[in-house]
Amino acid sequence: MYHLTIHTHFAAAHNLINYQGDCENLHGHNWKVEVTVSARDLDKAGLGIDFKVLKRETNAVLDLLDHKYINEVPPFDQMSPSSENIARFLFERIGERLNDGNVRVAKVNVWESDHACASYSAD
């Protein structure tokens, strides 16, 4: 199995729901996102997926959140926009765009700071 990873980012504001502490207040992050896909086979060019395609499809999903108040973006208008929930949201939405018989999203890491990361994977 081949694994390919890209790093990208978006900026957005949020506040946590049902949380007691500073993060219940409106605040923002410059989120870093890592997306890892797996590919069983390589194409004729020797690629599992073109990094350009992986970046394009990931950034199309990130555009839903970039420079937004995440609490107003579905499904986060109904659930807390924690890093954990954002990681799962990205995993599922990017998977809808990329998963096929060969390529599958394997893991998404969402960094809200240089020292704090949440991940979601198919495991």
N, C-alpha and C positions, 0 to 999 in steps of 0.2 A: 504494500500500500504506500502510495506517495502522499506527502503532506506539504501543502503550500500555505504560506502565511503572509498576509499583508498587514500593514499598520496604517491607520488613518486617524482622523479626529473630527470632532464637531464641538461647537460651543452652544450651551443652552442653560436655562435656569429651571429650577424645580424647587419644590418643598416636599418633604416626606409627610405622609399621612399616618395618623395613629402612632406618632413618634413623639417622645417628650425629650426635648433638648434643642440645641441651636438649629439643627437641620430641619425642624418643623417650620422655620422661617424661610421666606424666599431667599434663595442664593443661587449662584451659578458655578459652573465648572467648565474648564476646557478639557472635555472628555477625550481620552485616547482610546482607540478601538483596535483590537487585533482580531482578525478573522482567519481561521484555519480551515481549509477544505482538504478532503481526502480524495484521491483519484486512484482507482484500481489499475487503469491502463493509461498509456501515453498515446497521443495522436501521432500522425506521421511526422510532425515537426519535433517530436520528443517531449511534448508538453502534456501535463495533466489538465491544465487550464491556463490560458494566457493570463498573466498577471494584469494586463490591461483590462480584460473582461472582468476579472475578480474585483478590481478597484472600481470600475464603472458601476457594476451592479451594487456593490457595497455602498458607494457614495450616493447612489440613487435612493437607497433606503435611509441613509443618514440625513439626506435633505429633508425628510419628514420631521426631523428633530432639530436640525441646525438653526441656531438663532431663534429658537422658540421657547415659550414657557411650556415645558413638557407636560405639566398637569392639565393642559387644555387639549393635548393631542390624544386621540383615541389610541389605545385603550386606557391611557393613563388618566383620562378624565373619570375613570371608574376604579383605578387601582393606584397604589402608591408607586411613584416613579423612582424606585430604589435602583441602585446599580444592578442588583440581581434581576429585577424585572426588566430593566432595559436590555441586559445581556440576552435574556430569553426572547424578548421582542425582536431584537436584531437577528438572532439565530434563526427564528422562524421566518421572518420576512425575507432575509437574504436567501434562506433555503428555498423559499417559494420561487425565487428568481433563478437559482443556480442548480438545484438538485436535479440530477437526471440519472440515467442508469450507470454512469461512471463516476461523476463528481457529486460529493455531498458535503454540506457544511458539517464540520466535525466539532468546532469549538469557537466560541466568541468570548473574548476578554474585554471588559469595559473598565477602564481606569478613570476614576474621578479625581485622582491626584497621583503624584509620583510614587506614593506609598500605599495606595488602596485600590484593589482590583476585585471585581466579581466576575465569575465565569459561568457559562452555561454550555453544556455539551449533550450529545445524544446518549452518553453512558447512563 
